[in-house]
Every structure is written in structure tokens, then in C-alpha cells.
């Protein structure tokens, strides 16, 4: 009887050790970076195969700053874009090839009020990251062509 328990304990310890070794190897492959040049502040973290996140703060004038957050998982890619009193969130569902989009505006009582919600095909956008705010010029900050964000993880195009 005592021998059976000893074998079970050894088996559990061997399995736990193997899992721990795999976790250490995976954690050793986590990549991070930070860029701070000319007022542009960009941070990134990548867990290979599972998750990637880029956060950027880009001043476009003395009074306004653009905030960008890009996330990538095996199933989706999302773009959060905020400039002034407007923000947008677009999530690309990798299996359907469609963006689910929400735009919001900052109200007078400092809450984000949803303006519009909809979908758009990835083929129409031509990129994995999208913000409808880049395509209007009400505030004068929109480029119409999109934005390129060059990071240690590569070049990201937001259209």
C-alpha cells in the first residue's frame, strides 16, 4: 500500500516539475520594449503565440495627444484610438474577417457616450488595425491615409 502512494507522489512531482520547466522556458521568451523619443512614448509586450500589446502616446500639438492601444491574440486584433474628445474601438474577428466598431465622444460630464456601432469587412480596410477617426477631418487631426507605428515588434498600419 505504501509503495502505491510513493509511486503516485513521484508521478505528480514529475508532472509538476515538467510543467514548471515549460513555464520557465515560456517566461524566458517574453519580449518587452519601451521607446521614448521626441515626446512619443511607446511600450510593448509579447507572449509568443498568445498575446501582444502595443501602447502609444503621440503628441500631435501642444494641446492634443493621440493614445493608441493595439492588441493581438490568436483569435482577434483590436485597435483603441483616442484623440481629443473622440475615441474608437475596432476589433477584428480573425475567423470572420470583420471588424466590430464602436465610436464614442466625451460628454460634458466626462463620460464616454457611444456615438455609433457597426461592422466593416477587413478587405475594405486593408489592414488588421482600424480606426474610423483617421478618416474624418472634423478636428483637423485626421490623415485619411492612416497611421504607421514602427516598433521593436515590427511595423503596424492603422487605417
PyMOL CGO cylinders between C-alpha atoms (Angstrom):
from pymol import cmd
from pymol.cgo import CYLINDER

trace = [
    CYLINDER, 0.00, 0.00, 0.00, 2.76, 2.39, 0.97, 0.3, 1, 1, 1, 1, 1, 1,
    CYLINDER, 2.76, 2.39, 0.97, 4.55, 1.72, -2.34, 0.3, 1, 1, 1, 1, 1, 1,
    CYLINDER, 4.55, 1.72, -2.34, 1.49, 2.76, -4.38, 0.3, 1, 1, 1, 1, 1, 1,
    CYLINDER, 1.49, 2.76, -4.38, 1.31, 6.16, -2.69, 0.3, 1, 1, 1, 1, 1, 1,
    CYLINDER, 1.31, 6.16, -2.69, 5.04, 6.70, -3.16, 0.3, 1, 1, 1, 1, 1, 1,
    CYLINDER, 5.04, 6.70, -3.16, 4.70, 6.00, -6.91, 0.3, 1, 1, 1, 1, 1, 1,
    CYLINDER, 4.70, 6.00, -6.91, 1.71, 8.37, -7.20, 0.3, 1, 1, 1, 1, 1, 1,
    CYLINDER, 1.71, 8.37, -7.20, 3.57, 11.13, -5.37, 0.3, 1, 1, 1, 1, 1, 1,
    CYLINDER, 3.57, 11.13, -5.37, 6.62, 10.66, -7.60, 0.3, 1, 1, 1, 1, 1, 1,
    CYLINDER, 6.62, 10.66, -7.60, 4.40, 10.83, -10.69, 0.3, 1, 1, 1, 1, 1, 1,
    CYLINDER, 4.40, 10.83, -10.69, 2.70, 14.02, -9.52, 0.3, 1, 1, 1, 1, 1, 1,
    CYLINDER, 2.70, 14.02, -9.52, 6.06, 15.60, -8.65, 0.3, 1, 1, 1, 1, 1, 1,
    CYLINDER, 6.06, 15.60, -8.65, 7.48, 14.68, -12.08, 0.3, 1, 1, 1, 1, 1, 1,
    CYLINDER, 7.48, 14.68, -12.08, 4.45, 16.22, -13.82, 0.3, 1, 1, 1, 1, 1, 1,
    CYLINDER, 4.45, 16.22, -13.82, 4.63, 19.37, -11.70, 0.3, 1, 1, 1, 1, 1, 1,
    CYLINDER, 4.63, 19.37, -11.70, 8.36, 19.68, -12.43, 0.3, 1, 1, 1, 1, 1, 1,
    CYLINDER, 8.36, 19.68, -12.43, 7.77, 19.32, -16.18, 0.3, 1, 1, 1, 1, 1, 1,
    CYLINDER, 7.77, 19.32, -16.18, 5.04, 21.98, -16.10, 0.3, 1, 1, 1, 1, 1, 1,
    CYLINDER, 5.04, 21.98, -16.10, 7.28, 24.31, -14.10, 0.3, 1, 1, 1, 1, 1, 1,
    CYLINDER, 7.28, 24.31, -14.10, 10.13, 23.86, -16.59, 0.3, 1, 1, 1, 1, 1, 1,
    CYLINDER, 10.13, 23.86, -16.59, 7.80, 24.63, -19.51, 0.3, 1, 1, 1, 1, 1, 1,
    CYLINDER, 7.80, 24.63, -19.51, 6.53, 27.77, -17.73, 0.3, 1, 1, 1, 1, 1, 1,
    CYLINDER, 6.53, 27.77, -17.73, 10.09, 28.98, -17.09, 0.3, 1, 1, 1, 1, 1, 1,
    CYLINDER, 10.09, 28.98, -17.09, 11.05, 28.38, -20.74, 0.3, 1, 1, 1, 1, 1, 1,
    CYLINDER, 11.05, 28.38, -20.74, 7.93, 30.24, -21.92, 0.3, 1, 1, 1, 1, 1, 1,
    CYLINDER, 7.93, 30.24, -21.92, 8.51, 33.13, -19.49, 0.3, 1, 1, 1, 1, 1, 1,
    CYLINDER, 8.51, 33.13, -19.49, 12.08, 33.45, -20.73, 0.3, 1, 1, 1, 1, 1, 1,
    CYLINDER, 12.08, 33.45, -20.73, 10.69, 34.13, -24.24, 0.3, 1, 1, 1, 1, 1, 1,
    CYLINDER, 10.69, 34.13, -24.24, 8.50, 37.07, -23.16, 0.3, 1, 1, 1, 1, 1, 1,
    CYLINDER, 8.50, 37.07, -23.16, 9.59, 40.19, -25.03, 0.3, 1, 1, 1, 1, 1, 1,
    CYLINDER, 9.59, 40.19, -25.03, 9.16, 43.78, -23.85, 0.3, 1, 1, 1, 1, 1, 1,
    CYLINDER, 9.16, 43.78, -23.85, 10.29, 47.17, -25.12, 0.3, 1, 1, 1, 1, 1, 1,
    CYLINDER, 10.29, 47.17, -25.12, 9.96, 50.86, -24.32, 0.3, 1, 1, 1, 1, 1, 1,
    CYLINDER, 9.96, 50.86, -24.32, 10.61, 53.78, -26.68, 0.3, 1, 1, 1, 1, 1, 1,
    CYLINDER, 10.61, 53.78, -26.68, 10.56, 57.41, -25.55, 0.3, 1, 1, 1, 1, 1, 1,
    CYLINDER, 10.56, 57.41, -25.55, 11.77, 59.80, -28.25, 0.3, 1, 1, 1, 1, 1, 1,
    CYLINDER, 11.77, 59.80, -28.25, 10.70, 63.37, -29.02, 0.3, 1, 1, 1, 1, 1, 1,
    CYLINDER, 10.70, 63.37, -29.02, 7.63, 63.11, -26.77, 0.3, 1, 1, 1, 1, 1, 1,
    CYLINDER, 7.63, 63.11, -26.77, 6.46, 59.85, -28.36, 0.3, 1, 1, 1, 1, 1, 1,
    CYLINDER, 6.46, 59.85, -28.36, 6.06, 57.13, -25.74, 0.3, 1, 1, 1, 1, 1, 1,
    CYLINDER, 6.06, 57.13, -25.74, 5.60, 53.53, -26.94, 0.3, 1, 1, 1, 1, 1, 1,
    CYLINDER, 5.60, 53.53, -26.94, 5.50, 50.34, -24.83, 0.3, 1, 1, 1, 1, 1, 1,
    CYLINDER, 5.50, 50.34, -24.83, 5.10, 46.76, -25.94, 0.3, 1, 1, 1, 1, 1, 1,
    CYLINDER, 5.10, 46.76, -25.94, 4.85, 43.27, -24.51, 0.3, 1, 1, 1, 1, 1, 1,
    CYLINDER, 4.85, 43.27, -24.51, 4.68, 39.97, -26.36, 0.3, 1, 1, 1, 1, 1, 1,
    CYLINDER, 4.68, 39.97, -26.36, 3.95, 36.47, -25.11, 0.3, 1, 1, 1, 1, 1, 1,
    CYLINDER, 3.95, 36.47, -25.11, 4.86, 34.33, -28.15, 0.3, 1, 1, 1, 1, 1, 1,
    CYLINDER, 4.86, 34.33, -28.15, 1.90, 32.72, -29.93, 0.3, 1, 1, 1, 1, 1, 1,
    CYLINDER, 1.90, 32.72, -29.93, -0.71, 34.01, -27.44, 0.3, 1, 1, 1, 1, 1, 1,
    CYLINDER, -0.71, 34.01, -27.44, -0.70, 37.76, -26.82, 0.3, 1, 1, 1, 1, 1, 1,
    CYLINDER, -0.70, 37.76, -26.82, 0.84, 41.01, -27.99, 0.3, 1, 1, 1, 1, 1, 1,
    CYLINDER, 0.84, 41.01, -27.99, 0.10, 44.56, -26.86, 0.3, 1, 1, 1, 1, 1, 1,
    CYLINDER, 0.10, 44.56, -26.86, 1.41, 47.93, -28.04, 0.3, 1, 1, 1, 1, 1, 1,
    CYLINDER, 1.41, 47.93, -28.04, 0.57, 51.16, -26.19, 0.3, 1, 1, 1, 1, 1, 1,
    CYLINDER, 0.57, 51.16, -26.19, 1.50, 54.51, -27.73, 0.3, 1, 1, 1, 1, 1, 1,
    CYLINDER, 1.50, 54.51, -27.73, 1.12, 58.13, -26.70, 0.3, 1, 1, 1, 1, 1, 1,
    CYLINDER, 1.12, 58.13, -26.70, 1.84, 60.56, -29.55, 0.3, 1, 1, 1, 1, 1, 1,
    CYLINDER, 1.84, 60.56, -29.55, 1.57, 64.34, -29.13, 0.3, 1, 1, 1, 1, 1, 1,
    CYLINDER, 1.57, 64.34, -29.13, 0.12, 65.95, -32.27, 0.3, 1, 1, 1, 1, 1, 1,
    CYLINDER, 0.12, 65.95, -32.27, 0.03, 69.51, -30.96, 0.3, 1, 1, 1, 1, 1, 1,
    CYLINDER, 0.03, 69.51, -30.96, 0.70, 71.38, -27.72, 0.3, 1, 1, 1, 1, 1, 1,
    CYLINDER, 0.70, 71.38, -27.72, -2.84, 70.64, -26.55, 0.3, 1, 1, 1, 1, 1, 1,
    CYLINDER, -2.84, 70.64, -26.55, -3.70, 67.25, -28.04, 0.3, 1, 1, 1, 1, 1, 1,
    CYLINDER, -3.70, 67.25, -28.04, -2.25, 63.77, -27.74, 0.3, 1, 1, 1, 1, 1, 1,
    CYLINDER, -2.25, 63.77, -27.74, -3.24, 60.60, -29.57, 0.3, 1, 1, 1, 1, 1, 1,
    CYLINDER, -3.24, 60.60, -29.57, -3.49, 57.43, -27.46, 0.3, 1, 1, 1, 1, 1, 1,
    CYLINDER, -3.49, 57.43, -27.46, -3.29, 54.11, -29.30, 0.3, 1, 1, 1, 1, 1, 1,
    CYLINDER, -3.29, 54.11, -29.30, -3.60, 50.58, -27.94, 0.3, 1, 1, 1, 1, 1, 1,
    CYLINDER, -3.60, 50.58, -27.94, -3.16, 47.57, -30.23, 0.3, 1, 1, 1, 1, 1, 1,
    CYLINDER, -3.16, 47.57, -30.23, -3.80, 44.01, -29.00, 0.3, 1, 1, 1, 1, 1, 1,
    CYLINDER, -3.80, 44.01, -29.00, -3.28, 40.74, -30.85, 0.3, 1, 1, 1, 1, 1, 1,
    CYLINDER, -3.28, 40.74, -30.85, -4.42, 37.27, -29.82, 0.3, 1, 1, 1, 1, 1, 1,
    CYLINDER, -4.42, 37.27, -29.82, -4.77, 34.13, -31.96, 0.3, 1, 1, 1, 1, 1, 1,
    CYLINDER, -4.77, 34.13, -31.96, -8.47, 34.94, -32.42, 0.3, 1, 1, 1, 1, 1, 1,
    CYLINDER, -8.47, 34.94, -32.42, -8.67, 38.73, -32.74, 0.3, 1, 1, 1, 1, 1, 1,
    CYLINDER, -8.67, 38.73, -32.74, -6.85, 42.01, -33.23, 0.3, 1, 1, 1, 1, 1, 1,
    CYLINDER, -6.85, 42.01, -33.23, -8.13, 45.18, -31.63, 0.3, 1, 1, 1, 1, 1, 1,
    CYLINDER, -8.13, 45.18, -31.63, -7.42, 48.88, -32.02, 0.3, 1, 1, 1, 1, 1, 1,
    CYLINDER, -7.42, 48.88, -32.02, -8.26, 51.53, -29.44, 0.3, 1, 1, 1, 1, 1, 1,
    CYLINDER, -8.26, 51.53, -29.44, -7.68, 55.08, -30.72, 0.3, 1, 1, 1, 1, 1, 1,
    CYLINDER, -7.68, 55.08, -30.72, -8.35, 58.26, -28.75, 0.3, 1, 1, 1, 1, 1, 1,
    CYLINDER, -8.35, 58.26, -28.75, -7.75, 61.85, -29.77, 0.3, 1, 1, 1, 1, 1, 1,
    CYLINDER, -7.75, 61.85, -29.77, -9.24, 64.86, -28.05, 0.3, 1, 1, 1, 1, 1, 1,
    CYLINDER, -9.24, 64.86, -28.05, -12.85, 64.21, -27.15, 0.3, 1, 1, 1, 1, 1, 1,
    CYLINDER, -12.85, 64.21, -27.15, -13.34, 61.25, -29.50, 0.3, 1, 1, 1, 1, 1, 1,
    CYLINDER, -13.34, 61.25, -29.50, -12.39, 57.59, -29.28, 0.3, 1, 1, 1, 1, 1, 1,
    CYLINDER, -12.39, 57.59, -29.28, -12.92, 54.44, -31.30, 0.3, 1, 1, 1, 1, 1, 1,
    CYLINDER, -12.92, 54.44, -31.30, -12.56, 50.74, -30.66, 0.3, 1, 1, 1, 1, 1, 1,
    CYLINDER, -12.56, 50.74, -30.66, -12.34, 48.25, -33.54, 0.3, 1, 1, 1, 1, 1, 1,
    CYLINDER, -12.34, 48.25, -33.54, -11.95, 44.51, -33.03, 0.3, 1, 1, 1, 1, 1, 1,
    CYLINDER, -11.95, 44.51, -33.03, -11.11, 42.26, -35.96, 0.3, 1, 1, 1, 1, 1, 1,
    CYLINDER, -11.11, 42.26, -35.96, -12.50, 38.75, -35.60, 0.3, 1, 1, 1, 1, 1, 1,
    CYLINDER, -12.50, 38.75, -35.60, -9.83, 36.69, -37.38, 0.3, 1, 1, 1, 1, 1, 1,
    CYLINDER, -9.83, 36.69, -37.38, -12.21, 33.85, -38.27, 0.3, 1, 1, 1, 1, 1, 1,
    CYLINDER, -12.21, 33.85, -38.27, -14.96, 36.00, -39.83, 0.3, 1, 1, 1, 1, 1, 1,
    CYLINDER, -14.96, 36.00, -39.83, -12.72, 38.74, -41.25, 0.3, 1, 1, 1, 1, 1, 1,
    CYLINDER, -12.72, 38.74, -41.25, -15.00, 41.50, -39.92, 0.3, 1, 1, 1, 1, 1, 1,
    CYLINDER, -15.00, 41.50, -39.92, -14.32, 44.46, -37.69, 0.3, 1, 1, 1, 1, 1, 1,
    CYLINDER, -14.32, 44.46, -37.69, -16.78, 45.28, -34.92, 0.3, 1, 1, 1, 1, 1, 1,
    CYLINDER, -16.78, 45.28, -34.92, -16.52, 49.05, -34.44, 0.3, 1, 1, 1, 1, 1, 1,
    CYLINDER, -16.52, 49.05, -34.44, -17.65, 51.44, -31.71, 0.3, 1, 1, 1, 1, 1, 1,
    CYLINDER, -17.65, 51.44, -31.71, -17.05, 55.18, -31.64, 0.3, 1, 1, 1, 1, 1, 1,
    CYLINDER, -17.05, 55.18, -31.64, -17.56, 57.39, -28.61, 0.3, 1, 1, 1, 1, 1, 1,
    CYLINDER, -17.56, 57.39, -28.61, -17.41, 61.04, -27.66, 0.3, 1, 1, 1, 1, 1, 1,
    CYLINDER, -17.41, 61.04, -27.66, -16.54, 62.62, -24.33, 0.3, 1, 1, 1, 1, 1, 1,
    CYLINDER, -16.54, 62.62, -24.33, -19.60, 64.36, -22.91, 0.3, 1, 1, 1, 1, 1, 1,
    CYLINDER, -19.60, 64.36, -22.91, -19.67, 67.49, -20.77, 0.3, 1, 1, 1, 1, 1, 1,
    CYLINDER, -19.67, 67.49, -20.77, -19.85, 65.39, -17.58, 0.3, 1, 1, 1, 1, 1, 1,
    CYLINDER, -19.85, 65.39, -17.58, -16.65, 63.49, -18.58, 0.3, 1, 1, 1, 1, 1, 1,
    CYLINDER, -16.65, 63.49, -18.58, -18.28, 60.19, -19.54, 0.3, 1, 1, 1, 1, 1, 1,
    CYLINDER, -18.28, 60.19, -19.54, -17.82, 58.40, -22.86, 0.3, 1, 1, 1, 1, 1, 1,
    CYLINDER, -17.82, 58.40, -22.86, -21.10, 58.35, -24.79, 0.3, 1, 1, 1, 1, 1, 1,
    CYLINDER, -21.10, 58.35, -24.79, -21.41, 55.88, -27.65, 0.3, 1, 1, 1, 1, 1, 1,
    CYLINDER, -21.41, 55.88, -27.65, -21.98, 57.63, -30.99, 0.3, 1, 1, 1, 1, 1, 1,
    CYLINDER, -21.98, 57.63, -30.99, -22.09, 54.72, -33.42, 0.3, 1, 1, 1, 1, 1, 1,
    CYLINDER, -22.09, 54.72, -33.42, -21.62, 50.98, -33.66, 0.3, 1, 1, 1, 1, 1, 1,
    CYLINDER, -21.62, 50.98, -33.66, -21.23, 48.79, -36.73, 0.3, 1, 1, 1, 1, 1, 1,
    CYLINDER, -21.23, 48.79, -36.73, -19.19, 46.29, -38.71, 0.3, 1, 1, 1, 1, 1, 1,
    CYLINDER, -19.19, 46.29, -38.71, -16.81, 46.55, -41.63, 0.3, 1, 1, 1, 1, 1, 1,
    CYLINDER, -16.81, 46.55, -41.63, -15.05, 43.88, -43.70, 0.3, 1, 1, 1, 1, 1, 1,
    CYLINDER, -15.05, 43.88, -43.70, -11.28, 43.59, -43.40, 0.3, 1, 1, 1, 1, 1, 1,
    CYLINDER, -11.28, 43.59, -43.40, -10.98, 43.74, -47.21, 0.3, 1, 1, 1, 1, 1, 1,
    CYLINDER, -10.98, 43.74, -47.21, -12.46, 47.26, -47.14, 0.3, 1, 1, 1, 1, 1, 1,
    CYLINDER, -12.46, 47.26, -47.14, -9.89, 48.39, -44.59, 0.3, 1, 1, 1, 1, 1, 1,
    CYLINDER, -9.89, 48.39, -44.59, -6.76, 46.73, -45.98, 0.3, 1, 1, 1, 1, 1, 1,
    CYLINDER, -6.76, 46.73, -45.98, -5.14, 46.35, -42.55, 0.3, 1, 1, 1, 1, 1, 1,
    CYLINDER, -5.14, 46.35, -42.55, -5.54, 44.30, -39.38, 0.3, 1, 1, 1, 1, 1, 1,
    CYLINDER, -5.54, 44.30, -39.38, -5.88, 47.50, -37.32, 0.3, 1, 1, 1, 1, 1, 1,
    CYLINDER, -5.88, 47.50, -37.32, -8.56, 50.15, -37.97, 0.3, 1, 1, 1, 1, 1, 1,
    CYLINDER, -8.56, 50.15, -37.97, -9.89, 53.42, -36.58, 0.3, 1, 1, 1, 1, 1, 1,
    CYLINDER, -9.89, 53.42, -36.58, -12.72, 55.34, -38.25, 0.3, 1, 1, 1, 1, 1, 1,
    CYLINDER, -12.72, 55.34, -38.25, -11.37, 58.51, -36.58, 0.3, 1, 1, 1, 1, 1, 1,
    CYLINDER, -11.37, 58.51, -36.58, -8.47, 58.52, -39.04, 0.3, 1, 1, 1, 1, 1, 1,
    CYLINDER, -8.47, 58.52, -39.04, -10.91, 59.08, -41.89, 0.3, 1, 1, 1, 1, 1, 1,
    CYLINDER, -10.91, 59.08, -41.89, -12.72, 62.23, -40.91, 0.3, 1, 1, 1, 1, 1, 1,
    CYLINDER, -12.72, 62.23, -40.91, -11.32, 65.71, -40.54, 0.3, 1, 1, 1, 1, 1, 1,
    CYLINDER, -11.32, 65.71, -40.54, -13.75, 67.47, -38.20, 0.3, 1, 1, 1, 1, 1, 1,
    CYLINDER, -13.75, 67.47, -38.20, -10.96, 68.31, -35.74, 0.3, 1, 1, 1, 1, 1, 1,
    CYLINDER, -10.96, 68.31, -35.74, -8.21, 68.62, -38.33, 0.3, 1, 1, 1, 1, 1, 1,
    CYLINDER, -8.21, 68.62, -38.33, -6.10, 65.76, -36.99, 0.3, 1, 1, 1, 1, 1, 1,
    CYLINDER, -6.10, 65.76, -36.99, -7.18, 63.02, -39.39, 0.3, 1, 1, 1, 1, 1, 1,
    CYLINDER, -7.18, 63.02, -39.39, -4.81, 61.96, -42.14, 0.3, 1, 1, 1, 1, 1, 1,
    CYLINDER, -4.81, 61.96, -42.14, -7.23, 59.99, -44.30, 0.3, 1, 1, 1, 1, 1, 1,
    CYLINDER, -7.23, 59.99, -44.30, -4.42, 57.58, -45.20, 0.3, 1, 1, 1, 1, 1, 1,
    CYLINDER, -4.42, 57.58, -45.20, -3.87, 56.02, -41.81, 0.3, 1, 1, 1, 1, 1, 1,
    CYLINDER, -3.87, 56.02, -41.81, -1.06, 55.90, -39.34, 0.3, 1, 1, 1, 1, 1, 1,
    CYLINDER, -1.06, 55.90, -39.34, 2.13, 53.84, -39.26, 0.3, 1, 1, 1, 1, 1, 1,
    CYLINDER, 2.13, 53.84, -39.26, 3.59, 52.82, -35.94, 0.3, 1, 1, 1, 1, 1, 1,
    CYLINDER, 3.59, 52.82, -35.94, 7.12, 51.40, -36.17, 0.3, 1, 1, 1, 1, 1, 1,
    CYLINDER, 7.12, 51.40, -36.17, 8.07, 49.39, -33.05, 0.3, 1, 1, 1, 1, 1, 1,
    CYLINDER, 8.07, 49.39, -33.05, 10.59, 46.79, -31.95, 0.3, 1, 1, 1, 1, 1, 1,
    CYLINDER, 10.59, 46.79, -31.95, 7.97, 44.17, -32.88, 0.3, 1, 1, 1, 1, 1, 1,
    CYLINDER, 7.97, 44.17, -32.88, 7.56, 45.49, -36.43, 0.3, 1, 1, 1, 1, 1, 1,
    CYLINDER, 7.56, 45.49, -36.43, 5.53, 47.99, -38.43, 0.3, 1, 1, 1, 1, 1, 1,
    CYLINDER, 5.53, 47.99, -38.43, 1.82, 48.37, -37.63, 0.3, 1, 1, 1, 1, 1, 1,
    CYLINDER, 1.82, 48.37, -37.63, -0.52, 50.14, -40.03, 0.3, 1, 1, 1, 1, 1, 1,
    CYLINDER, -0.52, 50.14, -40.03, -3.71, 51.59, -38.64, 0.3, 1, 1, 1, 1, 1, 1,
    CYLINDER, -3.71, 51.59, -38.64, -6.18, 52.57, -41.32, 0.3, 1, 1, 1, 1, 1, 1,
]
cmd.load_cgo(trace, "trace")
